[in-house]
Amino acid sequence: MRKLLAILVLSKLVGTASFAQCEGGMSWDFDEQDNQGFSIGKFLTDTFTPKLILDTRRIRAYVRDPRFRELMLRCGDLRAVDGIYLKALKIAEYNISRALFLSLMGTLEHENIDFKIPVVGVLGVPLTFESDSLFAVRKMNLPSHIYADTPPEGDRDKLQHFFASAYLSYVSDSPDLAKESGDMVEWGEAKFVVGGDDDPRDKRANKHGDAFGRDLAVVKTLLPSDYLRLPYEK
């Protein structure tokens, strides 16, 4: 892994031609609020709303934006995943742990989770607290083809696994925490979530995210696509 990290560092230093070509004059760095006028109601609401909630709204608005979808169509899904992380990094004022958490919030693919509770039955728990319409647009815009073997239905749900593991790995002093947490989530999903199963593809996303978060502690300029391209070793 250290040898691989060294290769990734070198690639960051020399850059890639494909990155410049794919931009086509379009940048990942835009803000949906650029063209919005001043509103006293919005100003007061923003003043008294916790910053984490405001930042979560910003990264989700970014994913919903038609310009983000255009970026994905022009540059590919992996570049779009990088765009989400880079935008989250800027919103978080380059605090990596906060950026990873915002990336997770921006890529949550489940609006609700239905838990199987003994005796009680099925209990629905909201996850995103978005309106149905906003959630539907954001989900539609999420990068889907992130692996070479992505099935026709896509891999949108793998992004939340990737960024959750990256966040846990980055903020934890224990290198095994992200893996253990990911395995526990997979076990719980299979046992207690309606329609859930113990998915080896989720475990791959967990492992790649774990490596990304761990290596970010050493090299701050790494991107998600550097790790989503890695071969998977169980």
C-alpha positions as CSV (number, residue, x, y, z in Angstrom):
1,M,0.0,0.0,0.0
2,R,2.9,2.4,0.7
3,K,4.3,1.8,-2.8
4,L,0.8,2.5,-4.2
5,L,0.6,5.7,-2.2
6,A,4.0,6.8,-3.6
7,I,2.7,6.3,-7.1
8,L,-0.4,8.3,-6.4
9,V,1.7,11.1,-5.0
10,L,3.8,11.1,-8.2
11,S,0.7,11.2,-10.4
12,K,-0.5,14.3,-8.4
13,L,2.8,16.1,-9.0
14,V,3.0,15.5,-12.7
15,G,-0.8,15.8,-13.4
16,T,-2.7,14.1,-16.1
17,A,-3.6,15.2,-19.7
18,S,-7.0,13.6,-19.6
19,F,-8.0,15.8,-16.6
20,A,-7.4,19.0,-18.6
21,Q,-9.1,17.7,-21.7
22,C,-12.2,16.6,-20.0
23,E,-12.9,20.0,-18.5
24,G,-13.7,21.5,-21.8
25,G,-13.8,24.9,-20.2
26,M,-16.2,23.8,-17.5
27,S,-15.2,23.9,-13.8
28,W,-16.4,21.7,-11.0
29,D,-16.4,24.9,-8.8
30,F,-19.8,26.6,-9.1
31,D,-22.4,27.6,-6.6
32,E,-26.1,27.3,-7.0
33,Q,-26.5,30.5,-5.0
34,D,-24.5,32.7,-7.4
35,N,-27.6,34.0,-9.2
36,Q,-29.9,34.3,-6.1
37,G,-30.9,37.7,-4.9
38,F,-30.9,38.9,-1.3
39,S,-33.8,37.8,0.9
40,I,-34.3,39.0,4.5
41,G,-36.2,35.8,5.3
42,K,-33.3,33.6,4.0
43,F,-30.8,35.8,5.8
44,L,-32.5,35.4,9.1
45,T,-33.0,31.7,8.6
46,D,-29.4,31.2,7.7
47,T,-28.3,33.2,10.7
48,F,-30.0,31.0,13.2
49,T,-29.4,27.6,11.4
50,P,-26.4,25.5,12.5
51,K,-23.5,25.7,10.0
52,L,-23.4,21.9,9.5
53,I,-27.0,22.0,8.3
54,L,-26.3,24.9,6.0
55,D,-23.2,23.2,4.6
56,T,-25.2,20.0,4.0
57,R,-27.8,22.0,2.1
58,R,-25.0,23.5,0.0
59,I,-23.4,20.2,-1.0
60,R,-26.8,18.7,-1.8
61,A,-27.7,21.8,-3.9
62,Y,-24.5,21.3,-5.7
63,V,-25.3,17.7,-6.6
64,R,-28.8,18.7,-7.7
65,D,-27.5,21.5,-10.0
66,P,-27.9,20.9,-13.8
67,R,-24.3,22.0,-14.1
68,F,-23.1,19.1,-12.0
69,R,-25.0,16.7,-14.2
70,E,-23.4,18.3,-17.3
71,L,-20.0,17.9,-15.6
72,M,-20.7,14.2,-15.1
73,L,-21.8,13.8,-18.7
74,R,-18.7,15.5,-20.1
75,C,-16.1,14.1,-17.7
76,G,-17.4,10.8,-16.5
77,D,-18.8,9.6,-13.2
78,L,-15.5,9.2,-11.4
79,R,-14.6,12.9,-12.1
80,A,-18.0,13.8,-10.8
81,V,-17.3,12.0,-7.5
82,D,-14.1,14.0,-7.3
83,G,-16.2,17.1,-7.9
84,I,-18.4,16.4,-5.0
85,Y,-15.4,15.9,-2.7
86,L,-13.6,19.0,-4.0
87,K,-16.7,21.1,-3.5
88,A,-17.2,19.7,0.0
89,L,-13.6,20.5,0.7
90,K,-14.1,24.1,-0.3
91,I,-17.4,24.4,1.7
92,A,-15.6,23.0,4.7
93,E,-12.8,25.6,4.3
94,Y,-10.4,22.7,3.6
95,N,-11.1,20.8,6.8
96,I,-10.7,17.3,5.5
97,S,-12.7,15.5,8.1
98,R,-15.6,17.9,7.7
99,A,-15.4,17.6,3.9
100,L,-15.6,13.8,4.1
101,F,-18.7,14.1,6.3
102,L,-20.3,16.6,3.9
103,S,-19.5,14.3,1.0
104,L,-21.3,11.5,2.8
105,M,-24.3,13.8,3.4
106,G,-24.3,14.8,-0.3
107,T,-24.3,11.2,-1.5
108,L,-26.8,9.5,0.8
109,E,-28.8,7.4,-1.6
110,H,-31.6,6.2,0.8
111,E,-34.3,8.7,1.8
112,N,-35.6,6.4,4.5
113,I,-34.6,3.1,6.0
114,D,-37.2,0.5,7.1
115,F,-36.1,-1.5,10.1
116,K,-37.4,-4.9,11.0
117,I,-38.2,-4.7,14.7
118,P,-39.2,-7.9,16.6
119,V,-42.8,-7.7,17.9
120,V,-43.2,-4.0,16.7
121,G,-42.9,-4.9,13.0
122,V,-41.5,-2.5,10.4
123,L,-40.3,1.0,11.6
124,G,-39.4,3.6,9.0
125,V,-36.6,6.1,9.9
126,P,-35.9,9.2,7.8
127,L,-32.2,9.7,6.8
128,T,-31.9,12.8,4.6
129,F,-34.8,15.1,5.9
130,E,-35.2,16.4,2.3
131,S,-38.4,17.0,0.5
132,D,-39.3,14.1,-1.8
133,S,-38.8,16.2,-4.9
134,L,-35.3,17.5,-3.9
135,F,-34.2,14.0,-2.9
136,A,-35.4,12.6,-6.2
137,V,-33.4,15.1,-8.2
138,R,-30.3,14.7,-6.1
139,K,-30.5,10.9,-6.3
140,M,-30.9,11.0,-10.1
141,N,-27.8,13.2,-10.4
142,L,-25.5,11.0,-8.2
143,P,-22.6,9.4,-10.1
144,S,-23.6,5.8,-10.8
145,H,-20.9,4.0,-12.9
146,I,-18.0,4.1,-10.5
147,Y,-16.6,0.7,-11.0
148,A,-15.6,-1.3,-14.1
149,D,-18.1,-4.0,-13.2
150,T,-21.0,-1.6,-12.2
151,P,-24.3,-3.4,-13.1
152,P,-26.9,-1.8,-15.3
153,E,-28.9,-0.4,-12.3
154,G,-25.8,1.5,-11.2
155,D,-23.7,1.9,-8.0
156,R,-25.1,5.1,-6.6
157,D,-25.4,3.5,-3.1
158,K,-21.7,2.6,-3.0
159,L,-20.8,6.3,-2.6
160,Q,-22.3,6.5,0.9
161,H,-20.3,3.4,1.9
162,F,-17.1,4.9,0.5
163,F,-17.4,8.3,2.1
164,A,-18.6,6.9,5.5
165,S,-15.6,4.6,5.7
166,A,-13.3,7.4,4.6
167,Y,-14.6,9.7,7.3
168,L,-14.3,7.0,10.0
169,S,-10.8,6.1,8.9
170,Y,-9.6,9.7,8.8
171,V,-10.9,10.8,12.2
172,S,-10.1,7.6,14.0
173,D,-6.8,6.6,15.6
174,S,-7.7,3.0,15.0
175,P,-6.9,1.7,11.5
176,D,-9.4,-1.1,11.9
177,L,-12.4,1.0,13.0
178,A,-13.7,1.8,9.5
179,K,-13.4,-1.9,8.5
180,E,-15.1,-3.1,11.7
181,S,-17.8,-0.5,11.4
182,G,-18.4,-1.3,7.8
183,D,-18.7,-5.0,8.5
184,M,-21.1,-4.3,11.4
185,V,-23.3,-2.1,9.2
186,E,-23.4,-4.9,6.5
187,W,-24.4,-7.4,9.1
188,G,-27.0,-5.2,10.6
189,E,-28.4,-4.3,7.1
190,A,-28.8,-7.9,6.2
191,K,-30.4,-8.8,9.6
192,F,-32.6,-5.8,10.4
193,V,-33.2,-3.7,7.3
194,V,-36.1,-4.5,4.9
195,G,-34.6,-5.6,1.6
196,G,-31.1,-5.4,2.9
197,D,-28.4,-8.0,2.3
198,D,-24.7,-8.6,3.1
199,D,-23.3,-7.2,-0.2
200,P,-19.7,-7.9,-1.1
201,R,-19.8,-4.8,-3.4
202,D,-20.6,-2.7,-0.4
203,K,-17.6,-4.2,1.4
204,R,-15.4,-3.2,-1.6
205,A,-16.6,0.4,-1.4
206,N,-16.0,0.3,2.4
207,K,-12.4,-0.9,1.9
208,H,-11.6,1.6,-0.8
209,G,-13.0,4.4,1.4
210,D,-11.0,3.2,4.4
211,A,-7.8,3.4,2.3
212,F,-8.7,6.8,1.0
213,G,-9.3,8.3,4.5
214,R,-6.2,6.7,5.9
215,D,-3.9,7.9,3.2
216,L,-5.4,11.5,3.3
217,A,-3.7,11.8,6.7
218,V,-0.4,11.6,4.8
219,V,-1.2,13.1,1.4
220,K,-3.8,15.9,1.4
221,T,-4.3,16.1,-2.4
222,L,-5.6,12.6,-3.0
223,L,-9.0,12.2,-4.7
224,P,-11.7,9.6,-4.4
225,S,-11.1,8.4,-8.0
226,D,-7.6,7.4,-7.1
227,Y,-9.1,4.7,-4.9
228,L,-12.3,3.8,-6.7
229,R,-10.0,2.6,-9.6
230,L,-8.1,0.2,-7.3
231,P,-8.3,-3.6,-7.7
232,Y,-10.3,-5.2,-5.0
233,E,-8.6,-7.7,-2.7
234,K,-11.0,-9.4,-0.2
